Structures are given as C-alpha cells and as structure tokens.
Amino acid sequence: MKKNKVLLVGATGYQGRYFAQQLKMSHFDSILLVRNIESSGFDPDVYELTEADLCCRESIHGLCTGVDYVISTLGLTRQKEDILHMDVDFQANANLVDEAVTSGVKKFMYISVLYGDELRHIKLCEAKEKLVDYLKNSGLDYCVVRPNGFFSDMKEFLKMADRGRILLFGNGKQLLNPIHGDDLARICVRALEWDSKELEIGGPDLLTQNDIARLALHACKKSGKIIYLPDWIRKLALSFVAKFSKSTKFGAAEFFFATTAMDMIAPKFGREHLNDFFLSEASQLYAGNLAACKREPDIINSSFFTPFE
C-alpha cells in the first residue's frame, strides 16, 4: 500500500529538525524542503531532500505534486535588513499554500504561536495570523498548531542563573508550561490524521516564572538571587524598542516584552520535563566553561570562577 507523503518546510530550523526525526520514524513517507542540500546538515542517504526558495514563487512550482500533507514550521527567528516577518512568516508561507491548493494537498499544518490572534498588534504575530487567515480562506483542510514556548527559549534562565542572578518583571507569578521540541513534533505528526483545526499545545509541567528561575539556579548549582523589576520598566523598555530600535531587532524584543507579562498556559502534552532539560544543558554549560578555562589558564582565579559542586 502506498504511504501518504508529507512535505516538511522549515526543516533546518530548531523545530523542523525534530519534525524530520519524527517523520522518519512514522508511517509516512517524507520529503524535506531546504534552501541548500549541501549545507542543510541532513544526510541525503537518510532523508529525501529537495531545494527551493519559498520567497520565489517560480522556484516552488510543482513542489507539492504527489504530496498528501504539508507541515510548515517556517518562520523568521530574527528579522534582517532586507527580510522581515511579513516576507517569510506570511508571504513565503502563502506562496506554499497556493502551491498546495494547486496540487490538491489533503491537509496543511502550520505552526503558529499561542494566543497569536490576540497578539496581532505584535509584528511577529501579525504576520503569522495573516497567514492563518489566508490558510483558512484557501479551501484547504488545515490545522493551526499553537505551542506556548519551547524548552530552548528557557535557556535564557540558565544563562542568567550561571551569572548568579535572574531578572524577572513583576512578581514572577506568571504561569507557563513550555514544551520540548521533540514532544511537539511527535504530537503534531500524529495530529496530521486528527480532525482538529486548531491545536494548543504545552508541556507536562505548569510552572511560574519563579519556579523556572529556581530550577535554573538548582541546575547550575548556584545560590544566586531572583531580582524583581517593576513592571513599568518592562513597559518602558517596550516603548523604547518601538521608538528607537532597528526594525530588524524590534520583532523579537516586542514579542518577548509582551509575553513575559502574560500567563502562557496550553493543554498539557508530552513526556519531557523542564528540570531534566535544565540539568542536561547545565552540565554542557559547565563542560564548556571548563574547556574555556583550560584554554585561558592565566585569567582564572577563584574570586570569579567557582566550579559546580
């Protein structure tokens, strides 16, 4: 029996690589879209790969021929001088939607963001939700997946913990349950055959920002402190970046300052726990610090470098 084929777009990104692994282990055939096969990091003997530039409509003609499902994790992490969120998160994905319609794709799955519709005033969410609207009006069967944050985003807590202090806005009681990339990919591959049109997904542990800060300090074995900044500083910072930062940096900063003051709670899925992730990352961080110290022995002194116990 012929297997259904899945086209994965955004395969070289953080989330895309987990999707590629899960698709490889699934009952689907899969093809990964990359901009350059040689530099993609994927072994062409293991994965079926194809090259295209979604920003160029001509280069994707026929891309979805023979494809049953499309998964797009494509999104711009940081804007550049000549490429903005609207160019990639919306227009490049819209080009893909058009091609999927032409080829008669069964379903299009798009990875957006939790509460994206309520956050349209934020540039990043404006582009993503414009694509969601476009997808809903395309006539395709679709599923919009809304994760509430990834474990990888939580590394900022570890970086602060390693320096001995963690800065939080407000009282640190905002709730969130971030999810590991592998858990999200595993659930989404299964959800291709579900009837869900919108799927909010979070991790198994509902935590306050205070909880996450303590887990990070524990993982780094630091007796550091949590410092609480009044919320007016966050609002001032948001206003400042809006007026004075380059447009290339504003998108990510705007999203961070807006969501850090919100509860980001989604239905619980997955089996990976943030504490385990922190412990693993902290051990790698320590190994990196130790290696750096061995390369620079003359600058080490116990007044500012304390190895983990």
Secondary structure as GFF3:
##gff-version 3
##sequence-region A 1 309
A	DSSP	beta_strand	5	9	.	.	.	ID=ss1
A	DSSP	alpha_helix	14	25	.	.	.	ID=ss2
A	DSSP	beta_strand	29	34	.	.	.	ID=ss3
A	DSSP	beta_strand	49	51	.	.	.	ID=ss4
A	DSSP	three_ten_helix	57	60	.	.	.	ID=ss5
A	DSSP	beta_strand	69	72	.	.	.	ID=ss6
A	DSSP	alpha_helix	85	85	.	.	.	ID=ss7
A	DSSP	pi_helix	86	92	.	.	.	ID=ss8
A	DSSP	alpha_helix	93	103	.	.	.	ID=ss9
A	DSSP	beta_strand	107	111	.	.	.	ID=ss10
A	DSSP	three_ten_helix	116	119	.	.	.	ID=ss11
A	DSSP	alpha_helix	123	136	.	.	.	ID=ss12
A	DSSP	beta_strand	141	147	.	.	.	ID=ss13
A	DSSP	three_ten_helix	151	154	.	.	.	ID=ss14
A	DSSP	alpha_helix	155	162	.	.	.	ID=ss15
A	DSSP	beta_strand	165	169	.	.	.	ID=ss16
A	DSSP	beta_strand	175	176	.	.	.	ID=ss17
A	DSSP	alpha_helix	181	191	.	.	.	ID=ss18
A	DSSP	beta_strand	198	201	.	.	.	ID=ss19
A	DSSP	beta_strand	207	208	.	.	.	ID=ss20
A	DSSP	alpha_helix	209	219	.	.	.	ID=ss21
A	DSSP	beta_strand	225	229	.	.	.	ID=ss22
A	DSSP	alpha_helix	231	244	.	.	.	ID=ss23
A	DSSP	alpha_helix	247	259	.	.	.	ID=ss24
A	DSSP	alpha_helix	274	295	.	.	.	ID=ss25
A	DSSP	three_ten_helix	297	299	.	.	.	ID=ss26
###
